[in-house]
């Protein structure tokens, strides 16, 4: 399996593939078993986003990407725009591969490289290229941004010790390293940041636009309301999804409706297909909430003679499409016991939930959580800590219980012991473009994500594990 340890030479190779795939080279070249000129038919206002599964694309509900929008303007004091950290080439976030490309082409001086939030500590040496390579190592290796936060004085827990490999954090000023959230597809989500609170999405985005500009772009004053609103509306109209698979070809072909155009028409409201039942329709939760590739189910078993073929063997493209469809079915049909997930089992009063992947990724054909729900699946547990992230020792002020964690999660915002380690359920569309995964980039690939859940919940994929990975890479 391809890993992020691949050299930057791969980026150039993928760029060449994209040039061929989008028809910029003379038509007739074959890529993934389909004519190359087919790829460009999906409406896109931007260059393709390249990944190790294929190509993602962006559409905007306005019909165009407006470069004059405040999202693309430098509104602070350090040269940054929102686009500096939320780049279309990385599915509207930032990835290690893109960060390394920017580093090598600019010597670590691109606007993404600013020490106050991207260096391992804000006072890190950035005077030389070699020093910057060390200072921005977390961004370059895992695509992580550093946030220094102060726990609330009214919190019901106390951080009693911090083991910080960079010697910066203290119990009252803690560094948290997190992946930037993609700002695409936010119109189909219940919340936006990893641990931010609920609210009306446009208002949340306006607040984030203001706060993010003041922190990341180091603006010295609040943004005008109209500026915040314009940026929020831009993000609400932004849709990104995988549009081309290197093996299966176009993902909106032969009856499938992958890609961002179909995604942009997907209905959404808070609670749609919620695990507790839909508050609008009154219908119960339906685990079969993905049907993007249902048209491809079983196509590798169709008699090839019926389509003019006489070799009695489906093409490898047909096999790839059938595998994606099987992976989609495995995603919504494989049952396993969900246990020990704070924010789910305890909230629903069910120590064991006989669920599927869609039990949490419930929004139809999107895979976001359709209700505001923060979950602790164990991704911050000390047992999973790598030496490059701080480890916190936290004490419950009431019971005296001790917990070791690499991130306070939602608990940092609420000051509640019960919220420590909780994070949002992220959307799954466009997943392939934004590796690595989880809030801390601890899963380098989609295979690592599947491995985590397989181990965490003792899941038997019944032979469909590789198909599931193919599906996740195609949405």
HELIX and SHEET records of a PDB file:
HELIX    1   1 UNK A    9  UNK A   21  1                                  13    
HELIX    2   2 UNK A   36  UNK A   41  5                                   6    
HELIX    3   3 UNK A   70  UNK A   72  5                                   3    
HELIX    4   4 UNK A   82  UNK A   85  1                                   4    
HELIX    5   5 UNK A   88  UNK A   90  5                                   3    
HELIX    6   6 UNK A   96  UNK A  106  1                                  11    
HELIX    7   7 UNK A  115  UNK A  118  1                                   4    
HELIX    8   8 UNK A  129  UNK A  135  1                                   7    
HELIX    9   9 UNK A  137  UNK A  142  1                                   6    
HELIX   10  10 UNK A  186  UNK A  188  5                                   3    
HELIX   11  11 UNK A  201  UNK A  215  1                                  15    
HELIX   12  12 UNK A  225  UNK A  236  1                                  12    
HELIX   13  13 UNK A  260  UNK A  263  1                                   4    
HELIX   14  14 UNK A  294  UNK A  296  5                                   3    
HELIX   15  15 UNK A  299  UNK A  301  5                                   3    
HELIX   16  16 UNK A  304  UNK A  307  5                                   4    
HELIX   17  17 UNK A  316  UNK A  333  1                                  18    
HELIX   18  18 UNK A  345  UNK A  348  1                                   4    
HELIX   19  19 UNK A  357  UNK A  359  5                                   3    
HELIX   20  20 UNK A  382  UNK A  384  5                                   3    
HELIX   21  21 UNK A  410  UNK A  414  1                                   5    
HELIX   22  22 UNK A  417  UNK A  419  5                                   3    
HELIX   23  23 UNK A  431  UNK A  434  5                                   4    
HELIX   24  24 UNK A  446  UNK A  457  1                                  12    
HELIX   25  25 UNK A  465  UNK A  472  1                                   8    
SHEET    1   A 2 UNK A  30  UNK A  31  0                                        
SHEET    2   A 2 UNK A  34  UNK A  35 -1                                        
SHEET    1   B 4 UNK A  49  UNK A  50  0                                        
SHEET    2   B 4 UNK A  54  UNK A  60 -1                                        
SHEET    3   B 4 UNK A 238  UNK A 245 -1                                        
SHEET    4   B 4 UNK A 249  UNK A 250 -1                                        
SHEET    1   C 2 UNK A 144  UNK A 149  0                                        
SHEET    2   C 2 UNK A 174  UNK A 179 -1                                        
SHEET    1   D 3 UNK A 157  UNK A 163  0                                        
SHEET    2   D 3 UNK A 391  UNK A 396 -1                                        
SHEET    3   D 3 UNK A 402  UNK A 405 -1                                        
SHEET    1   E 2 UNK A 336  UNK A 339  0                                        
SHEET    2   E 2 UNK A 352  UNK A 355 -1                                        
END                                                                             
